[in-house]
């Protein structure tokens, strides 16, 4: 496991991106979620590698981008916080009822992170739908459950983030980063 690589996962609307932004503001190395960028790019170019169009193509694009980010992060010192990790792709495919291709399963196993994975549970008070987040509340809750199951199946320990304001949530994460 790469002890200094930490994953924040969960369903949409759990506050992952806001937390990652706060941690970046505090000076931590952070890696943004690839899915949102891919959605923006695909929509701009009229592509179909989208979660509501060609889900497998979307997963393949996430894999490519996430593996590149993982390799690039090897050069960083100190904690690196990822807004989702490579295992999230297997969770996404499982959630969609699609088979996980062997190369994606192998990549998820090979890209190791700190044993503690930070799970942002569904949080109704902050959930909103937007251009890149079209999931219903039920889908957001199901995504969180699948990510918990996925990371547990890969041998990670799940640490659930508390439903508190962003500063206290970031403080909580900082205590989890003590290696």
N, C-alpha and C positions, 0 to 999 in steps of 0.2 A: 504494500500500500504506500502511496505517496502521502506521508503524514502531514505535509504542509498544504495539500490540496483539499479544500473543504467544499462540499456541495450543499447548496440550498435548493430543495426541491419541494414539490407539492402541486396542488392544482392551481388553475388560474384564479386570481382574486384573493390569494392568501397573503399578499404583501411582499412577495419575493423581490420584485424589482425595486420597490421603495427601500427595502432593507439593504439591498446591494448598493444602491445609490448612497445611502447613509454611510455604509462601510467604506465606500470609495472616498467620500468626503473626509472620513477619518484617516485616510492615508493607506488603506489596504489595497493590495492588488486585487482587482475584480475582473471577471470574465463575463460579459453580458450573455443573455440567452440568445441562442442562434435562431430560434423559431420566429420571433418577431421580425428580425431583419430579413429573413427569407420571405416571409409573408409580404413585407413592404416591397422587396425587390420583385417578387413574382407578380404582384398586383400592378406595379409600375410598368412591367414589360409585357403584361398580358399572358404570363405563364400559368401553368396549371399544377406546379409542385406546391400545392396548398392543402391544408387539412380538410377543406371542404370540396376538394377536387381529386387530385391524384395523391392519396395519402402515402403510398410507398415512395413515390418520387420525393415527396416532402421529407420523409424519414431519411432517405439517402442524402439529400442536401444537408440535413441537420448533421448526419454522421460525418460528412466531409468537413463541414465547418467546425464541428466540435472536436474532431481529431486534430485539425490544424491548430485550434486554440489550445488544446491540451499539450501539443508538442511545443508551441511557442511559450507556454507557461513554464516549461522546464527550465528556462533561463532566468526565471524570477526567483528572488530569495524572499524568505519570510512567508507568512500565510498567503495563499491565493484562494479567493472565494469565487466559486463558479455558480452562476445563475443557471442551474440544471447541469447535469453531467451526462456522459455517454449512456449510462443505464436508463436514463429517462426515455431514450429512443425506443428501447425494448418495451418499457411501460406504455408508451404511446401506441405502439403497434398492438400490444395486448388489449389495450382499451378499445381500439378500433376493431378488434376481432380479426386482425390480420396475423398471419404467421410471421415469426421473427426469422429473417434469413440468417443462415449460419454465420456469415461474415459480420453481421451486426451484433449477434450474440457474442461472438469471439472478441469483437472490439470493446463491447461493454465489460467483458471480463478482464481484458488486458489493460484498460484505462483505469488504473486504481486511484482511489482517493483515500482521505483519512477515514478511519473506521467509523467515525461519528458523522452521520449525515443529518443535516438540519432540515426538518420538515416543517414547512409553513402550512398549517392546517387551514381548511376552508374557513373563512371568516365572513359571515353574512353582512356584518356592519360595514365592511369596506369593499365588498364585491360590486363591480360594475362591468357592464358589457361595453365593448368599444370596437373599433375597426378591426384590430388584430385578435380580439378576444370575443368570439361569437358564442361560446359555450353557455348553456343554461346553468343555473345554480346546481341542478342535479348532476350535470356533466362535470362541473367543477369539483363537486364533492367526490364523484366517482374517480376522477383523475387523481385526486389526493390519495384515495384509498389504494389505487393501483400503484402509485409511486411508492407508497409505504411497503406494499407487498413485493414490488420489484427489487427495491434496495435490500430488503430483508432477505430475499431469496439469493442475492449476490453476497450475502454475509455481512452487511453493514448494520451498525447499531443506529436506530432512529432516535434522534433527540427532537422532540416536538417544541417548536417555538411558541412562546406564550402570546396570548392576545393582549398586548400592551402597546403603548405608543411607540413610535419608531425609535426614539432615543433609548428607551428602556429595552426594547427588543435588540437593538444593536449592542447595548451593554451586555445583555445575556449572551449574544453570540461571541463577544470578546472573551467572556469567561470560558466558552467552549473551545476557543482557539488555543488555549494553553496546552501545549503538546508535552 
